[in-house]
Amino acid sequence: MQSPSVIAVTHADDPLGSRVVARLGRDLEARVVAVAGDDVRAAELKRSLHGVDVVVHLASATDEPLDAARRVLEAASDAGVGHVVVVTSALVYGAWPTNPVPLTDDAPLRPNPDFAPAVAFGEVERLVGEWREAHPSAVVAVLRPAVAVAEDEAGWLAPMLAAVRGVPVGDDDPPAQFVHLDDIAAAVAVAVTARLDGAANVAPDGWISGEELRGLAGGPRVRLPWGLGEKLTSWRWRAGLSPTPPGLLPWTVDPWVVASDRLKALGWAASHSNQEAFVAGHRPRPWATVSPRRRQELTLGASAVALAGVAAGAVAVVRRARRR
């Protein structure tokens, strides 16, 4: 199969983007055009894509994925590009108690409505589907990575999930997956060279069980009822004590792990296991060195403080309501 001559990569200044540029430059005999994140919003974007054979758009690297995707696809149309690879996220499947373990490449998209990034990625894929219908001769691939991490970059999703795990709810933790940025870059290279047409998940084989994840991450594990956990998460978010919005809580309760059968059939294989990727992207917490007895004491104390904070927040709301 003939390799493309010119490949454009958007958000090339992002940690994933720089890896994709390096990987494509090393594996393919092609010229790689690096398009920075700011350039995606610039009027010169259309000019940057002229003469390009393939556009790789890293939708997962932007705070405004839908607007950026629309700009890139419009520019690709104007430039006559017939091969597009878009990286979104496995978040598009949603975290639901009825999800099969694992989710296949053809599983339906059901992003949880209260978590804006998942909804936005779902809208990006809808937009990509419309673009595909308008360009029937084009080759369009969508890659859906699990939680992306690396030694130099924890990404935006991993810290959010780590924060919300500090408020464990339900009976147990769901299985989890982590994929190294190097392996996502390798998946992009496979999608380009194999001319993947359709959607494919990106994750190492298997997953980390909830019990194993607790051992790797450490931290208090006193479980709370769902309603109380939701209130505590919301209070921490409003108080600026956590980077995690309340809508992410279901992602630490229900499963959303994926199988990467389609990519593996094309020859892709992750070079980092889930455990290796997790360790690479997470610094050890001091909690991991605390004795089990001391953990229990600190956990109970932390829970009491947290519940007191929720109660204080509720009292403040009632007082404001009375003053009105």
C-alpha positions as CSV (number, residue, x, y, z in Angstrom):
1,M,0.0,0.0,0.0
2,Q,1.4,3.4,-1.0
3,S,2.1,5.7,1.9
4,P,0.7,9.3,1.8
5,S,3.1,12.0,0.7
6,V,2.0,14.8,3.0
7,I,0.2,14.4,6.4
8,A,-1.1,17.3,8.5
9,V,-1.4,16.9,12.3
10,T,-3.4,19.4,14.3
11,H,-2.5,20.3,17.9
12,A,1.0,19.3,17.1
13,D,2.3,21.3,20.0
14,D,0.3,19.1,22.5
15,P,2.1,16.2,24.2
16,L,0.2,13.7,22.1
17,G,0.6,15.8,19.0
18,S,4.4,16.0,19.3
19,R,4.4,12.2,19.6
20,V,2.2,11.7,16.6
21,V,4.4,14.0,14.5
22,A,7.5,12.1,15.6
23,R,6.0,8.7,15.0
24,L,4.7,9.5,11.5
25,G,8.0,11.1,10.5
26,R,9.9,8.0,11.7
27,D,7.5,5.3,10.3
28,L,6.4,6.8,7.0
29,E,8.2,8.3,4.1
30,A,6.1,11.4,4.2
31,R,6.3,15.1,5.0
32,V,4.5,15.9,8.2
33,V,2.9,19.4,8.5
34,A,2.6,20.4,12.2
35,V,-0.4,22.6,12.9
36,A,-0.4,24.1,16.3
37,G,-3.5,24.4,18.4
38,D,-3.7,28.2,17.9
39,D,-3.5,27.7,14.2
40,V,-6.6,25.5,14.2
41,R,-8.5,28.7,15.2
42,A,-6.8,30.9,12.7
43,A,-8.0,31.8,9.2
44,E,-4.8,30.3,7.7
45,L,-5.9,26.8,8.6
46,K,-7.4,26.2,5.1
47,R,-4.2,27.3,3.5
48,S,-2.2,25.0,5.7
49,L,-4.1,21.9,4.5
50,H,-3.8,22.6,0.8
51,G,-1.7,19.8,-0.8
52,V,-2.2,17.5,2.1
53,D,-3.1,13.9,1.6
54,V,-4.1,13.0,5.2
55,V,-5.4,15.1,8.1
56,V,-4.9,13.8,11.6
57,H,-7.1,15.8,14.0
58,L,-6.5,15.4,17.7
59,A,-9.9,16.4,19.0
60,S,-9.0,15.1,22.4
61,A,-6.3,17.8,22.7
62,T,-8.6,20.8,22.7
63,D,-10.9,22.5,25.2
64,E,-13.4,23.2,22.4
65,P,-13.5,19.9,20.5
66,L,-16.7,20.5,18.5
67,D,-15.7,23.9,17.2
68,A,-12.2,22.7,16.4
69,A,-13.5,19.7,14.6
70,R,-15.9,21.8,12.5
71,R,-13.1,24.1,11.5
72,V,-10.7,21.2,10.5
73,L,-13.3,19.3,8.5
74,E,-14.4,22.5,6.7
75,A,-10.8,23.2,5.8
76,A,-10.2,19.6,4.7
77,S,-13.2,19.9,2.4
78,D,-11.9,23.1,0.9
79,A,-8.5,21.5,0.4
80,G,-9.8,18.4,-1.2
81,V,-8.4,16.1,1.5
82,G,-9.8,12.6,1.1
83,H,-8.3,10.9,4.2
84,V,-9.1,12.0,7.8
85,V,-8.1,10.5,11.1
86,V,-9.9,11.9,14.2
87,V,-8.9,11.1,17.8
88,T,-11.8,11.4,20.3
89,S,-12.1,9.4,23.5
90,A,-13.7,6.2,24.9
91,L,-15.8,8.6,27.0
92,V,-18.3,8.5,24.1
93,Y,-19.5,5.1,25.2
94,G,-20.6,6.5,28.6
95,A,-20.3,4.8,32.0
96,W,-23.5,2.7,32.6
97,P,-24.3,-0.3,34.8
98,T,-25.5,-2.2,31.7
99,N,-22.3,-1.8,29.7
100,P,-20.7,-5.0,28.6
101,V,-17.1,-5.6,29.8
102,P,-15.4,-4.9,27.5
103,L,-17.1,-2.6,25.0
104,T,-16.4,-3.5,21.4
105,D,-15.5,-1.1,18.6
106,D,-19.2,-1.2,17.4
107,A,-20.8,-0.6,20.8
108,P,-23.4,2.2,20.7
109,L,-22.4,5.7,21.8
110,R,-24.2,6.7,25.0
111,P,-22.2,9.5,26.7
112,N,-23.5,10.5,30.2
113,P,-25.4,13.7,29.7
114,D,-24.0,15.4,32.8
115,F,-20.4,15.3,31.8
116,A,-19.8,17.9,29.1
117,P,-16.5,16.5,27.6
118,A,-18.2,13.1,26.9
119,V,-21.1,14.9,25.3
120,A,-18.8,17.1,23.2
121,F,-16.8,14.1,21.9
122,G,-20.1,12.4,21.0
123,E,-21.0,15.5,19.0
124,V,-17.6,15.5,17.3
125,E,-18.3,12.0,16.1
126,R,-21.7,12.9,14.9
127,L,-20.1,15.8,12.9
128,V,-17.5,13.4,11.5
129,G,-20.3,11.0,10.5
130,E,-22.1,13.8,8.6
131,W,-18.8,14.8,6.9
132,R,-18.3,11.1,5.9
133,E,-21.7,11.0,4.3
134,A,-21.0,14.2,2.4
135,H,-17.7,12.8,1.1
136,P,-18.6,9.1,0.2
137,S,-15.2,8.5,-1.4
138,A,-13.2,9.7,1.6
139,V,-11.5,7.4,4.2
140,V,-12.4,8.4,7.7
141,A,-11.1,6.8,10.9
142,V,-12.1,7.6,14.5
143,L,-9.8,6.5,17.3
144,R,-11.3,6.2,20.8
145,P,-8.5,6.0,23.4
146,A,-9.0,5.0,27.1
147,V,-7.6,7.3,29.8
148,A,-4.4,8.8,28.2
149,V,-1.2,9.2,30.4
150,A,2.5,9.5,30.0
151,E,5.6,10.3,32.2
152,D,5.6,13.9,31.2
153,E,1.8,14.4,30.9
154,A,-1.1,13.2,33.0
155,G,-3.6,14.6,30.5
156,W,-6.8,16.3,31.7
157,L,-8.9,13.2,32.4
158,A,-6.6,11.2,34.6
159,P,-6.3,13.9,37.4
160,M,-10.1,14.4,37.3
161,L,-10.7,10.7,37.8
162,A,-8.1,10.5,40.5
163,A,-9.8,13.3,42.4
164,V,-13.3,11.9,42.2
165,R,-12.1,8.5,43.4
166,G,-11.4,10.2,46.7
167,V,-15.2,10.1,47.1
168,P,-15.9,6.4,46.6
169,V,-19.6,5.5,46.2
170,G,-21.5,2.3,45.5
171,D,-20.4,-1.3,46.4
172,D,-17.1,-1.5,44.5
173,D,-14.9,0.3,42.0
174,P,-15.3,-0.6,38.3
175,P,-12.3,-1.9,36.2
176,A,-10.1,0.8,34.7
177,Q,-7.9,1.3,31.6
178,F,-5.0,3.6,30.9
179,V,-3.2,3.9,27.6
180,H,0.2,5.5,27.1
181,L,0.5,8.5,24.7
182,D,3.2,6.6,22.8
183,D,0.7,3.8,22.1
184,I,-1.9,6.3,20.9
185,A,0.6,7.8,18.5
186,A,1.4,4.3,17.2
187,A,-2.4,3.7,16.7
188,V,-2.6,6.9,14.6
189,A,0.3,5.6,12.5
190,V,-1.5,2.3,11.9
191,A,-4.8,4.1,11.1
192,V,-3.0,6.2,8.5
193,T,-0.9,3.4,6.8
194,A,-3.7,0.8,6.9
195,R,-6.3,3.4,5.7
196,L,-8.6,2.4,8.5
197,D,-12.2,3.3,7.6
198,G,-14.4,3.4,10.7
199,A,-14.1,3.6,14.5
200,A,-11.5,1.8,16.6
201,N,-10.8,1.6,20.3
202,V,-7.3,2.3,21.7
203,A,-6.4,0.5,24.9
204,P,-4.0,-2.2,26.1
205,D,-5.3,-5.8,26.5
206,G,-7.5,-6.2,29.6
207,W,-7.9,-3.7,32.4
208,I,-7.0,-3.0,36.1
209,S,-9.6,-4.4,38.5
210,G,-11.1,-2.0,41.1
211,E,-9.2,-3.8,43.9
212,E,-5.9,-3.5,42.1
213,L,-6.5,0.1,41.3
214,R,-7.1,0.8,45.0
215,G,-3.7,-0.8,45.7
216,L,-1.9,1.2,43.0
217,A,-3.6,4.6,43.8
218,G,-4.0,4.3,47.6
219,G,-6.2,6.8,49.4
220,P,-9.2,6.7,51.7
221,R,-11.8,4.0,50.7
222,V,-14.7,4.6,53.1
223,R,-17.6,4.1,50.7
224,L,-20.6,6.5,50.7
225,P,-24.2,6.2,49.6
226,W,-24.6,7.6,46.0
227,G,-26.7,10.6,47.1
228,L,-24.2,11.7,49.7
229,G,-21.2,11.1,47.4
230,E,-22.9,13.2,44.7
231,K,-23.5,16.1,47.2
232,L,-19.9,15.9,48.5
233,T,-18.5,15.9,45.0
234,S,-20.7,18.9,44.0
235,W,-19.7,20.8,47.2
236,R,-15.9,20.2,46.6
237,W,-16.3,21.4,43.0
238,R,-18.2,24.6,43.9
239,A,-15.7,25.3,46.8
240,G,-12.7,25.0,44.4
241,L,-11.4,22.0,46.4
242,S,-11.5,19.5,43.5
243,P,-10.9,19.7,39.7
244,T,-13.7,17.3,39.1
245,P,-17.2,18.3,38.2
246,P,-20.0,16.2,39.7
247,G,-20.9,14.8,36.3
248,L,-17.8,12.6,36.3
249,L,-18.9,10.6,39.4
250,P,-20.6,7.8,37.3
251,W,-17.3,7.1,35.6
252,T,-15.9,5.8,38.9
253,V,-19.0,3.7,39.6
254,D,-19.9,1.9,36.3
255,P,-17.7,0.2,33.7
256,W,-16.6,1.6,30.4
257,V,-13.5,-0.4,29.5
258,V,-13.0,-1.3,25.8
259,A,-11.5,-3.9,23.5
260,S,-9.2,-2.9,20.7
261,D,-9.9,-5.8,18.3
262,R,-10.1,-3.7,15.2
263,L,-6.7,-2.1,15.7
264,K,-5.1,-5.3,16.8
265,A,-6.3,-7.0,13.6
266,L,-4.3,-4.3,11.7
267,G,-1.1,-5.1,13.6
268,W,-1.3,-2.6,16.5
269,A,-0.2,-3.7,19.9
270,A,0.2,-1.6,23.0
271,S,3.8,-1.4,24.3
272,H,2.6,-0.5,27.8
273,S,0.2,-2.5,29.8
274,N,-2.6,-0.8,31.8
275,Q,-0.5,-1.1,34.9
276,E,2.6,0.3,33.3
277,A,0.7,3.2,31.8
278,F,-0.9,4.0,35.1
279,V,2.4,4.0,37.0
280,A,4.0,6.2,34.2
281,G,1.2,8.8,34.5
282,H,0.7,8.9,38.3
283,R,3.2,9.9,40.9
284,P,3.1,7.7,44.1
285,R,1.1,9.2,46.9
286,P,2.4,9.4,50.4
287,W,-0.7,7.4,51.4
288,A,0.8,4.3,49.8
289,T,3.5,4.2,52.5
290,V,1.1,4.5,55.4
291,S,0.4,1.4,57.5
292,P,-3.1,-0.2,57.2
293,R,-4.0,0.8,60.8
294,R,-3.0,4.4,60.3
295,R,-4.9,4.4,56.9
296,Q,-8.1,3.5,58.7
297,E,-7.6,6.2,61.3
298,L,-6.9,8.8,58.7
299,T,-9.7,7.6,56.5
300,L,-12.3,7.9,59.3
301,G,-11.0,11.4,60.2
302,A,-11.0,12.6,56.6
303,S,-14.6,11.3,56.1
304,A,-15.7,13.1,59.2
305,V,-14.2,16.3,58.0
306,A,-15.7,15.9,54.5
307,L,-19.2,15.2,55.9
308,A,-18.9,18.2,58.2
309,G,-18.1,20.3,55.1
310,V,-21.2,19.0,53.3
311,A,-23.3,19.8,56.4
312,A,-21.8,23.3,56.6
313,G,-22.5,23.9,53.0
314,A,-26.1,22.8,53.4
315,V,-26.6,25.1,56.4
316,A,-25.2,28.0,54.4
317,V,-27.6,27.3,51.6
318,V,-30.6,27.2,54.0
319,R,-29.5,30.5,55.7
320,R,-29.2,32.3,52.3
321,A,-32.6,31.0,51.4
322,R,-34.1,32.3,54.6
323,R,-32.5,35.8,54.1
324,R,-34.1,36.0,50.7
